[in-house]
Amino acid sequence: MSLPEPERGLVIRYSYLWKSEHDEGRDEGIEDRPCAIVLNVTDGNLGTRVTVLPITHTPPKDAKRAIEIPAVVKTRLGLDFERSWIVLSEGNEFTWPGPDLRPQPGQDLSSVAHGFLPPSLYAQVVKRFIELAKTGLAARVRRTE
């Protein structure tokens, strides 16, 4: 199997670098986690730049900065049964595919993809992420290759 295309709404397994870790001088994420692709921009010379938002089990301190993933969606994506949120206040930007995509243990690169968010959930995520970005409340960490 081959690597999936970086489509909007796709949930991938990725070594996410939190903004706080980046601010401490780290350049590698501490753990692999599911992340949702919210933006992808292709430039013939530079490749495809992707922005992903992390998915976490930690409840948000501010409900406006995260969206809970419904249990039925988590099941369809093959994620665990704990409550999870898509964080809207920060994201990682990188050139696809980049070195931080993570296949499931013992599987090939096609296993980096869990599947797609439902269109209605994806639309909510993008709308709220853009709103936060416009007000300066969403940070992007630009990852190097």
Secondary structure, DSSP 8 states (H G I E B T S, - for coil): -------TTEEEEEE---HHHHHTT--S-SSEEEEEEEEEEEETTTEEEEEEEEEESS--SSGGGEEE--HHHHHHHT--SS--EEE-SEEEEEESS-TTB---TTS-GGGGEEEE--HHHHHHHHHHHHHHHHTT--EEEE---
